[in-house]
Amino acid sequence: MAEPIPSNLQSKLSALETILRSMGKLLVAYSGGVDSAFLADAAHRILGDQMLAVIADSPSLARSQLHDAVAFAQERQIPLHILATSELENPEYARNDSSRCFHCKDELFSKMEEFRSEHGFNCIAYGVNLDDKGDFRPGQEAAKQHHVAAPLVDAGLSKQDIRDLARGAGMRTWDKPASACLSSRIEYGRPVTREALSAIEQGEDALHTLGFRQVRVRHHGHIVRIEIARQDLPRALESSMVAQFTQIFKALGFTYVTLDLEGFRSGSMNAVLPADQIRRSQS
């Protein structure tokens, strides 16, 4: 059941609704995460059948994420189109340097632009929020080049604002952990392959089965670096659990199995990037 909207968020929500009404027939880039789910839900509420959510299906999207995103759209009666993308076939993406995310989003928005033109939609929007603007996210440059709208940013919505509004709207995704694509788990410079993506996906599925909700399986070749939410580290460090980690990840082809004692943190692979490169991406 929907809850009352906090008064301090009502003006931001009203601004978002005004922005969405002005967009006409709209495609929403949708992943099933809290931001894109909130945007798709709001767009459907405002625009009805004049909007369509589009999810990109590729080897870098975990099957569990795809199935959950489809299920959520069905629950909220949001019209959804599954669009196959082929970024893995692009050598500039597969080589996995710091611009990988740009090439991924460039592929997505190029395919969405073709779809938009063919089916008479006015524009494309995606779920970037205010907090994302301060992070290293080359995909935002691709969105800028393709003139993709950012209504959550334009309405002044932060990540916490979106979670609060999603919770108030009765959306089960309101507290869903952040989950970037599987390729983001592979260290920069190591090629993105289907085999590596499969090992990561199977490893994270196994950790979820063990009851760990917020995880990352970081692929460093023969070494796997497991990140688990800090509050769950004591359980992860139990000898019986360590034995299970070892069994799981050695079966997936890793020689060395490690647990990151700093715990889960989004974008930890970016720690090896030069600071000036990160600053250039944000300018």
PyRosetta script that sets phi, psi and omega in degrees:
from pyrosetta import init, pose_from_sequence

init()
pose = pose_from_sequence("MAEPIPSNLQSKLSALETILRSMGKLLVAYSGGVDSAFLADAAHRILGDQMLAVIADSPSLARSQLHDAVAFAQERQIPLHILATSELENPEYARNDSSRCFHCKDELFSKMEEFRSEHGFNCIAYGVNLDDKGDFRPGQEAAKQHHVAAPLVDAGLSKQDIRDLARGAGMRTWDKPASACLSSRIEYGRPVTREALSAIEQGEDALHTLGFRQVRVRHHGHIVRIEIARQDLPRALESSMVAQFTQIFKALGFTYVTLDLEGFRSGSMNAVLPADQIRRSQS")
pose.set_psi(1, 138.2)
pose.set_omega(1, -179.4)
pose.set_phi(2, -67.6)
pose.set_psi(2, 144.8)
pose.set_omega(2, 179.0)
pose.set_phi(3, -107.3)
pose.set_psi(3, 158.9)
pose.set_omega(3, 177.5)
pose.set_phi(4, -58.7)
pose.set_psi(4, 142.1)
pose.set_omega(4, 179.8)
pose.set_phi(5, -80.6)
pose.set_psi(5, 128.0)
pose.set_omega(5, 176.7)
pose.set_phi(6, -54.5)
pose.set_psi(6, 139.5)
pose.set_omega(6, -173.7)
pose.set_phi(7, -59.0)
pose.set_psi(7, -32.8)
pose.set_omega(7, -177.8)
pose.set_phi(8, -72.4)
pose.set_psi(8, -14.4)
pose.set_omega(8, 179.2)
pose.set_phi(9, -99.7)
pose.set_psi(9, -13.1)
pose.set_omega(9, -175.1)
pose.set_phi(10, -60.3)
pose.set_psi(10, -40.5)
pose.set_omega(10, -178.5)
pose.set_phi(11, -67.0)
pose.set_psi(11, -36.1)
pose.set_omega(11, 178.1)
pose.set_phi(12, -68.8)
pose.set_psi(12, -40.3)
pose.set_omega(12, 178.3)
pose.set_phi(13, -65.1)
pose.set_psi(13, -40.9)
pose.set_omega(13, 177.5)
pose.set_phi(14, -62.0)
pose.set_psi(14, -39.9)
pose.set_omega(14, 178.0)
pose.set_phi(15, -63.3)
pose.set_psi(15, -42.1)
pose.set_omega(15, 178.2)
pose.set_phi(16, -61.6)
pose.set_psi(16, -44.3)
pose.set_omega(16, -179.3)
pose.set_phi(17, -62.7)
pose.set_psi(17, -38.9)
pose.set_omega(17, 177.6)
pose.set_phi(18, -64.7)
pose.set_psi(18, -42.8)
pose.set_omega(18, 178.7)
pose.set_phi(19, -61.2)
pose.set_psi(19, -46.4)
pose.set_omega(19, -178.2)
pose.set_phi(20, -63.9)
pose.set_psi(20, -40.0)
pose.set_omega(20, 178.7)
pose.set_phi(21, -61.4)
pose.set_psi(21, -30.6)
pose.set_omega(21, -176.8)
pose.set_phi(22, -79.8)
pose.set_psi(22, -8.5)
pose.set_omega(22, -171.3)
pose.set_phi(23, -88.0)
pose.set_psi(23, -14.9)
pose.set_omega(23, -179.1)
pose.set_phi(24, 71.8)
pose.set_psi(24, -146.1)
pose.set_omega(24, -177.3)
pose.set_phi(25, -73.1)
pose.set_psi(25, 121.0)
pose.set_omega(25, -163.6)
pose.set_phi(26, -125.6)
pose.set_psi(26, 136.1)
pose.set_omega(26, 167.6)
pose.set_phi(27, -100.0)
pose.set_psi(27, 133.6)
pose.set_omega(27, 178.1)
pose.set_phi(28, -114.2)
pose.set_psi(28, 121.0)
pose.set_omega(28, 173.6)
pose.set_phi(29, -69.4)
pose.set_psi(29, 119.5)
pose.set_omega(29, -168.0)
pose.set_phi(30, -125.9)
pose.set_psi(30, 133.3)
pose.set_omega(30, 177.6)
pose.set_phi(31, -120.6)
pose.set_psi(31, -15.0)
pose.set_omega(31, -175.1)
pose.set_phi(32, 95.7)
pose.set_psi(32, -6.9)
pose.set_omega(32, 174.5)
pose.set_phi(33, -71.9)
pose.set_psi(33, 169.7)
pose.set_omega(33, -172.8)
pose.set_phi(34, -59.8)
pose.set_psi(34, -39.0)
pose.set_omega(34, -176.3)
pose.set_phi(35, -69.6)
pose.set_psi(35, -52.8)
pose.set_omega(35, -177.8)
pose.set_phi(36, -69.4)
pose.set_psi(36, -31.7)
pose.set_omega(36, 177.5)
pose.set_phi(37, -66.6)
pose.set_psi(37, -42.2)
pose.set_omega(37, 177.8)
pose.set_phi(38, -64.1)
pose.set_psi(38, -43.1)
pose.set_omega(38, 180.0)
pose.set_phi(39, -64.3)
pose.set_psi(39, -45.2)
pose.set_omega(39, -179.9)
pose.set_phi(40, -62.5)
pose.set_psi(40, -41.7)
pose.set_omega(40, -179.8)
pose.set_phi(41, -64.8)
pose.set_psi(41, -44.2)
pose.set_omega(41, 179.1)
pose.set_phi(42, -64.6)
pose.set_psi(42, -42.5)
pose.set_omega(42, -179.9)
pose.set_phi(43, -63.4)
pose.set_psi(43, -40.0)
pose.set_omega(43, 178.5)
pose.set_phi(44, -66.5)
pose.set_psi(44, -39.6)
pose.set_omega(44, 179.0)
pose.set_phi(45, -63.3)
pose.set_psi(45, -37.9)
pose.set_omega(45, -177.0)
pose.set_phi(46, -84.9)
pose.set_psi(46, -41.0)
pose.set_omega(46, -171.0)
pose.set_phi(47, -104.5)
pose.set_psi(47, -13.8)
pose.set_omega(47, 179.9)
pose.set_phi(48, 60.6)
pose.set_psi(48, -130.9)
pose.set_omega(48, -177.2)
pose.set_phi(49, -78.0)
pose.set_psi(49, 7.9)
pose.set_omega(49, 175.2)
pose.set_phi(50, -90.8)
pose.set_psi(50, 10.6)
pose.set_omega(50, 175.2)
pose.set_phi(51, -130.3)
pose.set_psi(51, 157.8)
pose.set_omega(51, 177.0)
pose.set_phi(52, -146.8)
pose.set_psi(52, 126.7)
pose.set_omega(52, 174.0)
pose.set_phi(53, -82.6)
pose.set_psi(53, 141.1)
pose.set_omega(53, -178.7)
pose.set_phi(54, -128.2)
pose.set_psi(54, 122.2)
pose.set_omega(54, 177.8)
pose.set_phi(55, -111.8)
pose.set_psi(55, 134.1)
pose.set_omega(55, 179.9)
pose.set_phi(56, -87.1)
pose.set_psi(56, 126.5)
pose.set_omega(56, 179.0)
pose.set_phi(57, -108.0)
pose.set_psi(57, 120.1)
pose.set_omega(57, 179.5)
pose.set_phi(58, -153.6)
pose.set_psi(58, 171.9)
pose.set_omega(58, 179.3)
pose.set_phi(59, -61.3)
pose.set_psi(59, -17.1)
pose.set_omega(59, -179.0)
pose.set_phi(60, -84.6)
pose.set_psi(60, -2.0)
pose.set_omega(60, 176.9)
pose.set_phi(61, -104.2)
pose.set_psi(61, 119.4)
pose.set_omega(61, 179.4)
pose.set_phi(62, -60.7)
pose.set_psi(62, 140.9)
pose.set_omega(62, -179.1)
pose.set_phi(63, -60.7)
pose.set_psi(63, -36.7)
pose.set_omega(63, 179.3)
pose.set_phi(64, -63.7)
pose.set_psi(64, -36.7)
pose.set_omega(64, 178.1)
pose.set_phi(65, -68.0)
pose.set_psi(65, -42.5)
pose.set_omega(65, 178.7)
pose.set_phi(66, -61.9)
pose.set_psi(66, -48.6)
pose.set_omega(66, -177.6)
pose.set_phi(67, -62.3)
pose.set_psi(67, -39.6)
pose.set_omega(67, 179.9)
pose.set_phi(68, -68.7)
pose.set_psi(68, -38.0)
pose.set_omega(68, 179.0)
pose.set_phi(69, -64.7)
pose.set_psi(69, -42.5)
pose.set_omega(69, 178.2)
pose.set_phi(70, -64.1)
pose.set_psi(70, -42.9)
pose.set_omega(70, -179.3)
pose.set_phi(71, -62.5)
pose.set_psi(71, -41.8)
pose.set_omega(71, -179.7)
pose.set_phi(72, -63.7)
pose.set_psi(72, -43.6)
pose.set_omega(72, 179.0)
pose.set_phi(73, -60.3)
pose.set_psi(73, -39.7)
pose.set_omega(73, 178.3)
pose.set_phi(74, -66.4)
pose.set_psi(74, -41.1)
pose.set_omega(74, 179.5)
pose.set_phi(75, -60.5)
pose.set_psi(75, -39.3)
pose.set_omega(75, -176.6)
pose.set_phi(76, -95.7)
pose.set_psi(76, 3.7)
pose.set_omega(76, 179.1)
pose.set_phi(77, 58.8)
pose.set_psi(77, 35.8)
pose.set_omega(77, 177.1)
pose.set_phi(78, -86.0)
pose.set_psi(78, 124.1)
pose.set_omega(78, 178.0)
pose.set_phi(79, -63.4)
pose.set_psi(79, 134.9)
pose.set_omega(79, -171.9)
pose.set_phi(80, -135.2)
pose.set_psi(80, 138.4)
pose.set_omega(80, 173.9)
pose.set_phi(81, -122.8)
pose.set_psi(81, 130.0)
pose.set_omega(81, 176.6)
pose.set_phi(82, -94.6)
pose.set_psi(82, 120.6)
pose.set_omega(82, -174.6)
pose.set_phi(83, -113.1)
pose.set_psi(83, 119.4)
pose.set_omega(83, 179.1)
pose.set_phi(84, -74.4)
pose.set_psi(84, 130.0)
pose.set_omega(84, 175.4)
pose.set_phi(85, -119.7)
pose.set_psi(85, 157.8)
pose.set_omega(85, -173.2)
pose.set_phi(86, -131.7)
pose.set_psi(86, 43.3)
pose.set_omega(86, -179.1)
pose.set_phi(87, -61.0)
pose.set_psi(87, -27.8)
pose.set_omega(87, -178.4)
pose.set_phi(88, -64.5)
pose.set_psi(88, -21.5)
pose.set_omega(88, 178.8)
pose.set_phi(89, -82.0)
pose.set_psi(89, -8.7)
pose.set_omega(89, 179.3)
pose.set_phi(90, -87.6)
pose.set_psi(90, 115.8)
pose.set_omega(90, -178.2)
pose.set_phi(91, -57.8)
pose.set_psi(91, -32.2)
pose.set_omega(91, -179.7)
pose.set_phi(92, -68.6)
pose.set_psi(92, -29.0)
pose.set_omega(92, 174.1)
pose.set_phi(93, -78.3)
pose.set_psi(93, -48.5)
pose.set_omega(93, -173.7)
pose.set_phi(94, -64.2)
pose.set_psi(94, -27.3)
pose.set_omega(94, -178.9)
pose.set_phi(95, -71.1)
pose.set_psi(95, -18.4)
pose.set_omega(95, 167.4)
pose.set_phi(96, 64.9)
pose.set_psi(96, 51.6)
pose.set_omega(96, 169.9)
pose.set_phi(97, -92.4)
pose.set_psi(97, -169.9)
pose.set_omega(97, -173.5)
pose.set_phi(98, -69.2)
pose.set_psi(98, -8.0)
pose.set_omega(98, 179.0)
pose.set_phi(99, -98.3)
pose.set_psi(99, 9.1)
pose.set_omega(99, -177.1)
pose.set_phi(100, -52.3)
pose.set_psi(100, -46.5)
pose.set_omega(100, -176.3)
pose.set_phi(101, -62.9)
pose.set_psi(101, -33.2)
pose.set_omega(101, 176.4)
pose.set_phi(102, -60.3)
pose.set_psi(102, -47.3)
pose.set_omega(102, -176.7)
pose.set_phi(103, -67.4)
pose.set_psi(103, -33.1)
pose.set_omega(103, 176.6)
pose.set_phi(104, -63.9)
pose.set_psi(104, -51.3)
pose.set_omega(104, -178.4)
pose.set_phi(105, -70.4)
pose.set_psi(105, -30.4)
pose.set_omega(105, 176.1)
pose.set_phi(106, -62.7)
pose.set_psi(106, -42.3)
pose.set_omega(106, 176.0)
pose.set_phi(107, -62.7)
pose.set_psi(107, -46.9)
pose.set_omega(107, -179.0)
pose.set_phi(108, -60.6)
pose.set_psi(108, -51.4)
pose.set_omega(108, -174.8)
pose.set_phi(109, -71.6)
pose.set_psi(109, -28.0)
pose.set_omega(109, 174.0)
pose.set_phi(110, -64.7)
pose.set_psi(110, -45.5)
pose.set_omega(110, 178.7)
pose.set_phi(111, -66.1)
pose.set_psi(111, -39.6)
pose.set_omega(111, 179.2)
pose.set_phi(112, -67.7)
pose.set_psi(112, -34.5)
pose.set_omega(112, 178.2)
pose.set_phi(113, -65.7)
pose.set_psi(113, -40.2)
pose.set_omega(113, 175.8)
pose.set_phi(114, -60.9)
pose.set_psi(114, -45.5)
pose.set_omega(114, 179.8)
pose.set_phi(115, -63.5)
pose.set_psi(115, -42.8)
pose.set_omega(115, 179.6)
pose.set_phi(116, -58.4)
pose.set_psi(116, -47.1)
pose.set_omega(116, -178.8)
pose.set_phi(117, -65.0)
pose.set_psi(117, -41.6)
pose.set_omega(117, -177.2)
pose.set_phi(118, -69.2)
pose.set_psi(118, -30.1)
pose.set_omega(118, -172.7)
pose.set_phi(119, -111.8)
pose.set_psi(119, 10.0)
pose.set_omega(119, 170.7)
pose.set_phi(120, 74.5)
pose.set_psi(120, 28.2)
pose.set_omega(120, 174.6)
pose.set_phi(121, -83.6)
pose.set_psi(121, 152.5)
pose.set_omega(121, -178.0)
pose.set_phi(122, -82.5)
pose.set_psi(122, -40.5)
pose.set_omega(122, -176.8)
pose.set_phi(123, -158.1)
pose.set_psi(123, 174.8)
pose.set_omega(123, -178.8)
pose.set_phi(124, -121.6)
pose.set_psi(124, 140.3)
pose.set_omega(124, 176.4)
pose.set_phi(125, -130.8)
pose.set_psi(125, 153.9)
pose.set_omega(125, 175.6)
pose.set_phi(126, -136.8)
pose.set_psi(126, 167.2)
pose.set_omega(126, -166.9)
pose.set_phi(127, -94.8)
pose.set_psi(127, 36.7)
pose.set_omega(127, 174.8)
pose.set_phi(128, -69.3)
pose.set_psi(128, 141.8)
pose.set_omega(128, 179.1)
pose.set_phi(129, -118.2)
pose.set_psi(129, 177.4)
pose.set_omega(129, -175.8)
pose.set_phi(130, -58.7)
pose.set_psi(130, -40.0)
pose.set_omega(130, -177.9)
pose.set_phi(131, -65.9)
pose.set_psi(131, -31.9)
pose.set_omega(131, -180.0)
pose.set_phi(132, -64.4)
pose.set_psi(132, -25.1)
pose.set_omega(132, -176.2)
pose.set_phi(133, -66.8)
pose.set_psi(133, -18.4)
pose.set_omega(133, -179.3)
pose.set_phi(134, -98.8)
pose.set_psi(134, 7.6)
pose.set_omega(134, -177.0)
pose.set_phi(135, -107.9)
pose.set_psi(135, 169.3)
pose.set_omega(135, 176.9)
pose.set_phi(136, -84.2)
pose.set_psi(136, 100.0)
pose.set_omega(136, -176.5)
pose.set_phi(137, -138.3)
pose.set_psi(137, 87.0)
pose.set_omega(137, -179.1)
pose.set_phi(138, -60.0)
pose.set_psi(138, -22.2)
pose.set_omega(138, 178.4)
pose.set_phi(139, -60.8)
pose.set_psi(139, -24.8)
pose.set_omega(139, 178.2)
pose.set_phi(140, -67.1)
pose.set_psi(140, -30.0)
pose.set_omega(140, 176.7)
pose.set_phi(141, -68.4)
pose.set_psi(141, -38.2)
pose.set_omega(141, 176.0)
pose.set_phi(142, -62.3)
pose.set_psi(142, -42.7)
pose.set_omega(142, 178.1)
pose.set_phi(143, -61.0)
pose.set_psi(143, -41.1)
pose.set_omega(143, 179.0)
pose.set_phi(144, -63.0)
pose.set_psi(144, -44.2)
pose.set_omega(144, -178.9)
pose.set_phi(145, -65.4)
pose.set_psi(145, -30.8)
pose.set_omega(145, 179.9)
pose.set_phi(146, -93.7)
pose.set_psi(146, 6.7)
pose.set_omega(146, 177.7)
pose.set_phi(147, 57.5)
pose.set_psi(147, 42.5)
pose.set_omega(147, 178.7)
pose.set_phi(148, -83.7)
pose.set_psi(148, 131.7)
pose.set_omega(148, -176.9)
pose.set_phi(149, -75.5)
pose.set_psi(149, 151.0)
pose.set_omega(149, 179.6)
pose.set_phi(150, -125.9)
pose.set_psi(150, 72.3)
pose.set_omega(150, -173.6)
pose.set_phi(151, -63.7)
pose.set_psi(151, -29.3)
pose.set_omega(151, 178.9)
pose.set_phi(152, -67.3)
pose.set_psi(152, -40.0)
pose.set_omega(152, 175.7)
pose.set_phi(153, -65.9)
pose.set_psi(153, -46.0)
pose.set_omega(153, -178.0)
pose.set_phi(154, -61.6)
pose.set_psi(154, -28.7)
pose.set_omega(154, 178.5)
pose.set_phi(155, -87.2)
pose.set_psi(155, -1.6)
pose.set_omega(155, 177.2)
pose.set_phi(156, 77.1)
pose.set_psi(156, 29.2)
pose.set_omega(156, -175.8)
pose.set_phi(157, -92.7)
pose.set_psi(157, 126.4)
pose.set_omega(157, 174.7)
pose.set_phi(158, -89.1)
pose.set_psi(158, 173.8)
pose.set_omega(158, 177.8)
pose.set_phi(159, -60.2)
pose.set_psi(159, -44.6)
pose.set_omega(159, -179.1)
pose.set_phi(160, -66.5)
pose.set_psi(160, -36.7)
pose.set_omega(160, 175.6)
pose.set_phi(161, -57.3)
pose.set_psi(161, -45.4)
pose.set_omega(161, -177.1)
pose.set_phi(162, -66.2)
pose.set_psi(162, -41.8)
pose.set_omega(162, 177.4)
pose.set_phi(163, -62.0)
pose.set_psi(163, -42.7)
pose.set_omega(163, -179.8)
pose.set_phi(164, -64.1)
pose.set_psi(164, -43.4)
pose.set_omega(164, -180.0)
pose.set_phi(165, -68.5)
pose.set_psi(165, -38.6)
pose.set_omega(165, 178.6)
pose.set_phi(166, -64.9)
pose.set_psi(166, -40.2)
pose.set_omega(166, 177.4)
pose.set_phi(167, -63.7)
pose.set_psi(167, -44.2)
pose.set_omega(167, 178.7)
pose.set_phi(168, -62.0)
pose.set_psi(168, -29.7)
pose.set_omega(168, 179.7)
pose.set_phi(169, -85.6)
pose.set_psi(169, 2.6)
pose.set_omega(169, 178.8)
pose.set_phi(170, 75.0)
pose.set_psi(170, 24.9)
pose.set_omega(170, -179.6)
pose.set_phi(171, -85.9)
pose.set_psi(171, 126.0)
pose.set_omega(171, -177.7)
pose.set_phi(172, -68.4)
pose.set_psi(172, -14.2)
pose.set_omega(172, -179.4)
pose.set_phi(173, -83.9)
pose.set_psi(173, 2.4)
pose.set_omega(173, -170.7)
pose.set_phi(174, -58.9)
pose.set_psi(174, -33.0)
pose.set_omega(174, -179.5)
pose.set_phi(175, -113.2)
pose.set_psi(175, 21.7)
pose.set_omega(175, -179.3)
pose.set_phi(176, -64.4)
pose.set_psi(176, 131.5)
pose.set_omega(176, 179.3)
pose.set_phi(177, -62.2)
pose.set_psi(177, 147.6)
pose.set_omega(177, 176.0)
pose.set_phi(178, -62.1)
pose.set_psi(178, 144.1)
pose.set_omega(178, -178.8)
pose.set_phi(179, -150.7)
pose.set_psi(179, 98.0)
pose.set_omega(179, 176.3)
pose.set_phi(180, -73.7)
pose.set_psi(180, 173.5)
pose.set_omega(180, -177.6)
pose.set_phi(181, -65.4)
pose.set_psi(181, 160.0)
pose.set_omega(181, -177.1)
pose.set_phi(182, -60.9)
pose.set_psi(182, -31.1)
pose.set_omega(182, -178.7)
pose.set_phi(183, -62.6)
pose.set_psi(183, -26.5)
pose.set_omega(183, -179.0)
pose.set_phi(184, -68.2)
pose.set_psi(184, -10.5)
pose.set_omega(184, 179.2)
pose.set_phi(185, -86.2)
pose.set_psi(185, -9.2)
pose.set_omega(185, -176.3)
pose.set_phi(186, -94.6)
pose.set_psi(186, 130.9)
pose.set_omega(186, -177.2)
pose.set_phi(187, -59.0)
pose.set_psi(187, 143.3)
pose.set_omega(187, 179.3)
pose.set_phi(188, -55.9)
pose.set_psi(188, 137.3)
pose.set_omega(188, 178.6)
pose.set_phi(189, 94.1)
pose.set_psi(189, -16.8)
pose.set_omega(189, 176.0)
pose.set_phi(190, -93.0)
pose.set_psi(190, 123.4)
pose.set_omega(190, -174.6)
pose.set_phi(191, -57.2)
pose.set_psi(191, 143.4)
pose.set_omega(191, 175.0)
pose.set_phi(192, -82.0)
pose.set_psi(192, 120.3)
pose.set_omega(192, 179.0)
pose.set_phi(193, -127.1)
pose.set_psi(193, 159.3)
pose.set_omega(193, 177.1)
pose.set_phi(194, -61.6)
pose.set_psi(194, -36.4)
pose.set_omega(194, -178.9)
pose.set_phi(195, -64.0)
pose.set_psi(195, -44.3)
pose.set_omega(195, 179.3)
pose.set_phi(196, -65.0)
pose.set_psi(196, -42.7)
pose.set_omega(196, 179.3)
pose.set_phi(197, -62.6)
pose.set_psi(197, -39.5)
pose.set_omega(197, 179.4)
pose.set_phi(198, -65.0)
pose.set_psi(198, -42.5)
pose.set_omega(198, 179.3)
pose.set_phi(199, -62.5)
pose.set_psi(199, -41.4)
pose.set_omega(199, 179.0)
pose.set_phi(200, -64.1)
pose.set_psi(200, -47.0)
pose.set_omega(200, -178.5)
pose.set_phi(201, -61.8)
pose.set_psi(201, -45.7)
pose.set_omega(201, 179.4)
pose.set_phi(202, -63.9)
pose.set_psi(202, -38.5)
pose.set_omega(202, 179.1)
pose.set_phi(203, -64.9)
pose.set_psi(203, -43.8)
pose.set_omega(203, -179.7)
pose.set_phi(204, -69.2)
pose.set_psi(204, -37.4)
pose.set_omega(204, 175.9)
pose.set_phi(205, -60.3)
pose.set_psi(205, -40.8)
pose.set_omega(205, -179.9)
pose.set_phi(206, -65.1)
pose.set_psi(206, -40.0)
pose.set_omega(206, 178.9)
pose.set_phi(207, -65.9)
pose.set_psi(207, -39.2)
pose.set_omega(207, 176.6)
pose.set_phi(208, -63.1)
pose.set_psi(208, -39.7)
pose.set_omega(208, 178.7)
pose.set_phi(209, -61.8)
pose.set_psi(209, -31.8)
pose.set_omega(209, 178.0)
pose.set_phi(210, -77.4)
pose.set_psi(210, -3.6)
pose.set_omega(210, 175.7)
pose.set_phi(211, 99.9)
pose.set_psi(211, 8.2)
pose.set_omega(211, 177.4)
pose.set_phi(212, -92.2)
pose.set_psi(212, 118.9)
pose.set_omega(212, -172.3)
pose.set_phi(213, -85.4)
pose.set_psi(213, -44.3)
pose.set_omega(213, -176.5)
pose.set_phi(214, -106.8)
pose.set_psi(214, 105.6)
pose.set_omega(214, -175.2)
pose.set_phi(215, -140.2)
pose.set_psi(215, 160.2)
pose.set_omega(215, 167.1)
pose.set_phi(216, -142.3)
pose.set_psi(216, 135.5)
pose.set_omega(216, 172.3)
pose.set_phi(217, -105.3)
pose.set_psi(217, 107.8)
pose.set_omega(217, -177.5)
pose.set_phi(218, -94.6)
pose.set_psi(218, 124.8)
pose.set_omega(218, -173.7)
pose.set_phi(219, -96.4)
pose.set_psi(219, 114.5)
pose.set_omega(219, 177.3)
pose.set_phi(220, -121.4)
pose.set_psi(220, 48.6)
pose.set_omega(220, -179.7)
pose.set_phi(221, 76.0)
pose.set_psi(221, -117.0)
pose.set_omega(221, 178.6)
pose.set_phi(222, -73.3)
pose.set_psi(222, -13.7)
pose.set_omega(222, -177.2)
pose.set_phi(223, -106.4)
pose.set_psi(223, 133.1)
pose.set_omega(223, 169.4)
pose.set_phi(224, -107.6)
pose.set_psi(224, 134.9)
pose.set_omega(224, 177.8)
pose.set_phi(225, -114.7)
pose.set_psi(225, 112.1)
pose.set_omega(225, -175.5)
pose.set_phi(226, -93.9)
pose.set_psi(226, 125.7)
pose.set_omega(226, 174.4)
pose.set_phi(227, -108.4)
pose.set_psi(227, 130.8)
pose.set_omega(227, 179.0)
pose.set_phi(228, -133.0)
pose.set_psi(228, 144.4)
pose.set_omega(228, -179.8)
pose.set_phi(229, -48.5)
pose.set_psi(229, 138.0)
pose.set_omega(229, -172.5)
pose.set_phi(230, -56.8)
pose.set_psi(230, -36.5)
pose.set_omega(230, -178.9)
pose.set_phi(231, -67.6)
pose.set_psi(231, -17.6)
pose.set_omega(231, 179.8)
pose.set_phi(232, -98.7)
pose.set_psi(232, -0.9)
pose.set_omega(232, -177.9)
pose.set_phi(233, -61.7)
pose.set_psi(233, -40.8)
pose.set_omega(233, 178.7)
pose.set_phi(234, -55.3)
pose.set_psi(234, -42.2)
pose.set_omega(234, 178.4)
pose.set_phi(235, -67.9)
pose.set_psi(235, -38.5)
pose.set_omega(235, -179.7)
pose.set_phi(236, -65.2)
pose.set_psi(236, -27.4)
pose.set_omega(236, -177.5)
pose.set_phi(237, -87.4)
pose.set_psi(237, -1.9)
pose.set_omega(237, 175.9)
pose.set_phi(238, -64.0)
pose.set_psi(238, 142.2)
pose.set_omega(238, -173.8)
pose.set_phi(239, -59.1)
pose.set_psi(239, -36.4)
pose.set_omega(239, 179.8)
pose.set_phi(240, -67.4)
pose.set_psi(240, -36.5)
pose.set_omega(240, 179.2)
pose.set_phi(241, -71.9)
pose.set_psi(241, -40.4)
pose.set_omega(241, 177.2)
pose.set_phi(242, -57.7)
pose.set_psi(242, -40.8)
pose.set_omega(242, 179.0)
pose.set_phi(243, -63.3)
pose.set_psi(243, -38.9)
pose.set_omega(243, 178.4)
pose.set_phi(244, -67.9)
pose.set_psi(244, -41.7)
pose.set_omega(244, 176.6)
pose.set_phi(245, -56.9)
pose.set_psi(245, -47.0)
pose.set_omega(245, -177.9)
pose.set_phi(246, -59.9)
pose.set_psi(246, -45.7)
pose.set_omega(246, -179.6)
pose.set_phi(247, -63.2)
pose.set_psi(247, -45.0)
pose.set_omega(247, -177.8)
pose.set_phi(248, -61.8)
pose.set_psi(248, -50.6)
pose.set_omega(248, -170.2)
pose.set_phi(249, -82.0)
pose.set_psi(249, -26.3)
pose.set_omega(249, 173.0)
pose.set_phi(250, -69.6)
pose.set_psi(250, -34.1)
pose.set_omega(250, 176.2)
pose.set_phi(251, -66.3)
pose.set_psi(251, -23.4)
pose.set_omega(251, 178.3)
pose.set_phi(252, -88.2)
pose.set_psi(252, 1.9)
pose.set_omega(252, 173.5)
pose.set_phi(253, 105.0)
pose.set_psi(253, 1.3)
pose.set_omega(253, 179.2)
pose.set_phi(254, -83.9)
pose.set_psi(254, 140.8)
pose.set_omega(254, 178.8)
pose.set_phi(255, -84.8)
pose.set_psi(255, -39.8)
pose.set_omega(255, -178.0)
pose.set_phi(256, -120.8)
pose.set_psi(256, 133.6)
pose.set_omega(256, -178.0)
pose.set_phi(257, -115.2)
pose.set_psi(257, 119.0)
pose.set_omega(257, -177.1)
pose.set_phi(258, -125.7)
pose.set_psi(258, 150.9)
pose.set_omega(258, 175.7)
pose.set_phi(259, -114.3)
pose.set_psi(259, 122.5)
pose.set_omega(259, -178.6)
pose.set_phi(260, -74.1)
pose.set_psi(260, 117.4)
pose.set_omega(260, -175.1)
pose.set_phi(261, -76.0)
pose.set_psi(261, -8.4)
pose.set_omega(261, 173.0)
pose.set_phi(262, -81.8)
pose.set_psi(262, -11.6)
pose.set_omega(262, 179.9)
pose.set_phi(263, 79.0)
pose.set_psi(263, -176.4)
pose.set_omega(263, -179.1)
pose.set_phi(264, -65.9)
pose.set_psi(264, 137.0)
pose.set_omega(264, 169.4)
pose.set_phi(265, -153.7)
pose.set_psi(265, 131.2)
pose.set_omega(265, -177.9)
pose.set_phi(266, -65.9)
pose.set_psi(266, 135.5)
pose.set_omega(266, 175.6)
pose.set_phi(267, 75.0)
pose.set_psi(267, 24.8)
pose.set_omega(267, -176.9)
pose.set_phi(268, -64.8)
pose.set_psi(268, -24.3)
pose.set_omega(268, 176.9)
pose.set_phi(269, -63.6)
pose.set_psi(269, -23.5)
pose.set_omega(269, -178.3)
pose.set_phi(270, -73.3)
pose.set_psi(270, -9.1)
pose.set_omega(270, -178.6)
pose.set_phi(271, -62.8)
pose.set_psi(271, -22.7)
pose.set_omega(271, -178.3)
pose.set_phi(272, -89.4)
pose.set_psi(272, -4.9)
pose.set_omega(272, -178.6)
pose.set_phi(273, -80.4)
pose.set_psi(273, 144.0)
pose.set_omega(273, 176.0)
pose.set_phi(274, -61.3)
pose.set_psi(274, 141.6)
pose.set_omega(274, -177.1)
pose.set_phi(275, -60.1)
pose.set_psi(275, -36.9)
pose.set_omega(275, -177.9)
pose.set_phi(276, -67.1)
pose.set_psi(276, -29.8)
pose.set_omega(276, 178.2)
pose.set_phi(277, -68.5)
pose.set_psi(277, -40.8)
pose.set_omega(277, 177.8)
pose.set_phi(278, -65.4)
pose.set_psi(278, -41.5)
pose.set_omega(278, 179.5)
pose.set_phi(279, -63.3)
pose.set_psi(279, -39.2)
pose.set_omega(279, 179.5)
pose.set_phi(280, -63.4)
pose.set_psi(280, -36.5)
pose.set_omega(280, -179.1)
pose.set_phi(281, -68.2)
pose.set_psi(281, -23.0)
pose.set_omega(281, -177.2)
pose.set_phi(282, -95.4)
pose.set_psi(282, -6.1)
pose.set_omega(282, -176.9)
pose.set_phi(283, -83.0)
pose.dump_pdb("model.pdb")
